[in-house]
């Protein structure tokens, strides 16, 4: 593809209003690298924070291409590539150097992650090292597969890798964004019961149609932890996917059963977390931070998605020219994932 050009969305400076479409040369894969024609990208709350300059401790070099999630097709491989060949469908592993085991120290400073500080996926073509690419589950379209690298893997890593989710346990997920709905789908597929919280009865009914066992409207019941306990006949839930932060953890603790786990994933309400120490102690509970996961877990998850026939929940799909509108939809609180179709 010598001398070919492509379209990208880039930031000359932080701020969604500064996000502009530009033209760049199509990158050339070097040794150990693959060139990928991007089929679709998926938006995460993290992407919004990066675009607005609210997340990374140090700004990346500008102009910067944002967005972490993508799925596409390998169109060219560099020398010494053995994991993939042209025609293979792939996604990118968010933490580029976390293959298995304990994470690299660079993660503590947001290092080594796609879409900030490393260049992102909001382009018609991207280059990744072959170790960062992960094979796409065959039944999924690019739009479906692009939802997996951050949202799905975060839910899987919390519940399965860290939580050792067991059949018959009860999981509580907060809201109906990507991570929470994937948590619901994964837990349901593995034989667990799922309680979903939301401000919307309509979204709760939609979640129940997709397999949720129970739902709690948190606008109607601000002390929703007590309601979760009643739903479980006083046993409490085994796992909570905490998406809000701040004082919300008090309700998560109230909902939790003995030796349960709270996985701190999001901070939609507050970047700080506050919880009652005595309640945590009496329950012998665990509070664990989760930040996506490693490639081995990603590959394990993909096999499970294929085996159980899990289909990602997509709220809406925008054209490549409609990136700003897609970010606006993300801000509105979608049911599931917001997608951008990059190529036909």
C-alpha positions in Angstrom: 0.0 0.0 0.0 2.9 2.3 -0.8 2.0 6.0 -0.9 -1.6 5.3 0.1 -3.4 7.7 2.4 -6.2 7.2 5.0 -8.6 9.2 7.2 -8.1 9.5 10.9 -9.7 11.5 13.7 -7.2 13.4 15.7 -6.7 15.9 18.5 -4.4 18.9 17.9 -5.4 19.8 21.5 -7.6 18.3 24.2 -11.4 18.8 24.0 -14.1 17.2 22.0 -14.6 20.4 20.0 -11.0 20.0 18.8 -11.5 16.5 17.4 -11.0 16.8 13.6 -10.8 14.4 10.7 -7.4 14.5 8.9 -5.5 12.6 6.3 -2.3 10.6 6.9 -0.2 8.1 5.1 -1.2 4.5 5.7 1.4 3.1 8.1 3.8 0.4 7.0 4.2 -2.7 9.3 7.8 -3.3 10.5 9.3 -6.5 11.7 6.8 -8.3 14.1 4.0 -5.9 13.2 0.6 -6.3 11.4 -1.3 -3.7 9.4 -5.0 -3.8 10.2 -7.9 -2.3 8.2 -10.2 -1.1 10.9 -13.8 -2.3 10.6 -15.3 -0.7 13.7 -14.3 1.0 16.9 -16.2 1.1 20.2 -16.4 4.0 22.6 -15.7 3.8 26.3 -16.1 6.3 29.1 -12.3 6.3 29.3 -12.2 7.6 25.7 -14.2 10.7 26.7 -11.9 11.4 29.6 -8.8 11.1 27.4 -10.3 13.3 24.7 -11.1 16.0 27.3 -7.7 15.8 28.9 -9.1 14.5 32.2 -7.3 11.1 32.6 -3.7 10.8 31.5 -1.0 12.1 33.9 1.0 13.4 31.0 -0.4 14.6 27.7 0.5 12.5 24.6 2.3 14.0 21.6 -0.2 16.0 19.5 -1.9 15.6 17.1 -3.2 12.5 18.9 -5.5 9.8 17.6 -7.9 8.6 20.5 -10.1 5.6 21.2 -8.9 2.2 22.6 -11.2 -0.4 21.1 -11.2 -1.7 17.5 -11.8 -4.8 15.4 -10.7 -5.3 11.8 -8.8 -7.4 9.3 -5.1 -8.0 8.9 -4.1 -6.8 5.4 -0.4 -6.9 5.6 2.3 -8.4 7.9 5.8 -7.4 8.5 8.8 -9.7 8.6 9.0 -12.4 11.3 5.3 -12.4 12.0 4.0 -15.8 13.0 0.8 -15.3 14.9 -1.3 -13.9 12.1 -1.5 -13.6 8.3 -3.4 -11.4 5.9 -7.1 -12.1 6.0 -7.2 -12.8 9.8 -9.8 -10.9 11.8 -8.3 -9.3 14.9 -8.8 -6.9 17.8 -6.3 -5.1 19.9 -5.3 -5.9 23.5 -5.7 -2.7 25.6 -2.7 -3.2 27.9 -0.2 -3.9 25.1 2.5 -5.5 27.3 0.3 -7.4 29.7 0.2 -10.9 28.3 -0.4 -13.0 31.5 0.3 -13.1 35.2 1.0 -9.9 37.1 0.8 -6.6 35.2 3.8 -4.5 34.3 4.8 -1.7 36.6 4.2 0.8 33.8 0.4 0.3 34.3 0.6 2.4 37.5 1.1 5.5 35.3 -1.4 4.6 32.6 1.6 3.4 30.4 1.4 1.0 27.5 -2.4 1.3 26.8 -4.0 1.8 23.4 -5.9 5.1 23.0 -3.7 7.0 25.5 -0.9 7.3 26.0 -0.2 5.1 23.0 -1.9 6.1 19.7 -5.5 5.1 19.4 -7.7 3.2 16.9 -9.9 6.0 15.4 -8.3 5.5 12.0 -9.0 3.6 8.8 -5.7 1.6 9.3 -3.6 0.9 12.3 -0.4 -1.0 13.0 0.0 -3.3 16.0 2.7 -5.7 17.1 1.6 -9.2 16.6 1.7 -9.8 20.4 -1.0 -7.1 20.9 -3.4 -8.5 18.3 -6.0 -11.0 19.4 -8.1 -13.2 17.1 -11.8 -12.2 16.8 -14.5 -14.8 17.7 -15.7 -16.1 14.3 -19.5 -15.5 14.9 -19.1 -11.8 15.7 -19.2 -8.9 13.3 -16.6 -6.2 13.6 -19.1 -4.0 15.3 -19.8 -6.7 17.9 -16.1 -7.6 18.3 -15.0 -4.0 18.8 -17.0 -4.0 22.1 -14.8 -6.7 23.6 -11.3 -5.3 24.4 -12.2 -3.0 27.3 -15.8 -3.5 28.4 -16.2 -7.2 28.1 -12.7 -8.0 29.3 -13.1 -5.8 32.3 -16.3 -7.7 33.3 -14.7 -11.1 32.6 -11.5 -10.3 34.5 -13.5 -9.1 37.6 -16.0 -12.0 37.7 -14.0 -14.9 36.4 -10.3 -14.2 36.8 -10.4 -12.4 40.1 -13.8 -13.4 41.5 -13.8 -17.1 40.4 -17.6 -16.8 39.8 -19.5 -19.9 40.7 -22.8 -21.3 39.5 -25.7 -20.2 41.7 -24.0 -17.1 43.0 -25.6 -13.7 42.7 -24.0 -10.8 40.9 -25.1 -7.1 41.1 -24.2 -4.8 38.2 -24.7 -1.1 38.3 -26.3 0.6 35.3 -26.7 -0.6 31.8 -23.4 0.5 30.1 -21.1 -1.8 28.4 -19.2 -3.3 31.3 -22.4 -3.9 33.4 -24.3 -5.6 30.5 -21.3 -7.8 29.7 -21.1 -8.6 33.4 -24.8 -9.6 33.3 -24.4 -11.7 30.1 -21.2 -13.5 31.4 -22.7 -14.2 34.8 -25.9 -15.4 33.3 -24.1 -17.7 30.9 -22.1 -19.2 33.8 -25.1 -20.0 35.8 -25.2 -17.0 38.2 -28.2 -14.8 39.1 -27.8 -11.1 38.2 -29.4 -8.0 39.7 -29.2 -4.8 37.7 -29.6 -1.3 39.1 -30.7 1.6 37.0 -32.6 4.9 37.2 -34.8 3.7 34.4 -37.6 1.1 34.6 -37.5 0.8 30.8 -33.8 -0.1 30.9 -34.5 -2.6 33.8 -37.2 -4.3 31.7 -34.8 -4.5 28.8 -32.1 -6.0 31.0 -34.5 -8.6 32.3 -35.4 -9.6 28.7 -31.7 -10.2 28.2 -31.4 -12.5 31.3 -31.3 -10.3 34.4 -32.8 -12.1 37.4 -33.8 -8.9 39.3 -33.8 -5.2 38.9 -33.7 -2.2 41.3 -34.7 1.4 40.3 -32.2 3.4 42.3 -34.2 6.6 41.9 -37.2 4.9 43.5 -35.0 3.2 46.1 -31.9 5.2 47.0 -31.1 2.7 49.8 -30.9 0.0 47.1 -28.5 -2.1 49.1 -31.4 -3.1 51.4 -33.5 -4.0 48.4 -30.8 -6.3 47.1 -30.7 -8.0 50.4 -34.4 -8.6 50.4 -34.2 -10.0 46.8 -31.7 -12.5 48.0 -33.7 -13.5 51.1 -31.1 -11.8 53.3 -28.1 -13.7 51.9 -26.7 -10.7 50.0 -24.9 -10.8 46.7 -21.5 -12.5 46.0 -20.1 -9.9 43.6 -20.7 -6.2 42.9 -19.4 -4.4 39.8 -19.0 -0.9 41.2 -19.2 1.7 38.5 -20.0 4.9 40.4 -17.6 5.4 43.3 -17.9 7.9 46.1 -20.6 7.2 48.7 -22.2 4.6 46.4 -19.9 2.0 47.9 -21.9 2.2 51.1 -24.9 0.7 49.3 -22.6 -1.8 47.6 -21.4 -3.0 51.0 -25.1 -3.1 52.2 -25.9 -5.4 49.3 -23.0 -7.7 49.8 -23.1 -11.1 51.5 -20.5 -12.7 53.7 -17.0 -12.9 52.1 -18.4 -11.1 49.0 -16.4 -9.0 46.6 -16.7 -5.5 45.3 -14.8 -4.8 42.1 -14.0 -1.1 41.7 -14.2 -0.5 38.0 -15.7 3.0 37.3 -16.0 6.4 38.8 -19.0 7.9 37.1 -20.0 9.7 40.2 -16.8 10.4 42.1 -13.1 9.6 41.6 -12.8 9.0 45.4 -14.3 6.0 47.1 -15.8 6.0 50.6 -17.2 3.1 52.5 -18.1 2.0 56.1 -15.1 0.2 57.5 -17.1 -1.8 60.1 -19.5 -3.2 57.5 -16.6 -4.2 55.3 -14.9 -5.9 58.2 -17.9 -7.7 59.5 -18.7 -9.1 56.1 -15.0 -10.1 55.6 -15.5 -8.5 52.2 -12.9 -7.7 49.5 -12.6 -4.5 47.6 -10.5 -5.0 44.5 -9.6 -2.6 41.7 -10.0 -3.8 38.2 -8.5 -2.2 35.1 -9.3 -4.3 32.0 -7.1 -7.5 31.9 -4.3 -9.4 30.2 -4.2 -11.1 26.8 -4.5 -14.6 28.1 -7.8 -13.7 29.8 -9.0 -12.0 26.7 -8.4 -15.2 24.7 -10.1 -17.3 27.4 -13.1 -14.9 27.3 -13.4 -15.1 23.5 -13.6 -18.9 23.7 -16.3 -18.6 26.3 -18.2 -16.0 24.2 -18.1 -18.4 21.3 -19.1 -21.4 23.4 -22.1 -19.7 25.1 -23.2 -17.7 22.0 -23.0 -14.4 23.8 -23.9 -11.4 21.6 -22.7 -8.0 22.6 -25.4 -5.4 23.3 -25.0 -2.5 20.9 -26.9 0.7 21.6 -26.2 2.5 18.3 -23.8 2.5 15.3 -22.5 5.8 13.8 -20.8 6.4 10.5 -17.1 7.3 10.5 -18.0 10.9 9.7 -20.3 11.1 12.8 -17.7 10.6 15.5 -18.7 13.7 17.5 -22.3 12.5 17.5 -21.2 9.2 18.7 -19.4 10.8 21.7 -22.6 12.8 22.3 -24.6 9.5 22.5 -22.0 8.1 25.0 -22.7 11.2 27.2 -26.4 10.5 27.2 -26.1 7.1 28.9 -26.7 4.4 26.3 -28.0 0.9 26.8 -25.0 -1.1 25.8 -22.2 0.0 23.5 -21.8 3.0 21.1 -20.1 1.9 17.9 -18.5 3.7 15.0 -18.3 1.9 11.6 -15.0 2.7 10.1 -15.1 0.7 6.9 -17.8 -1.3 5.1 
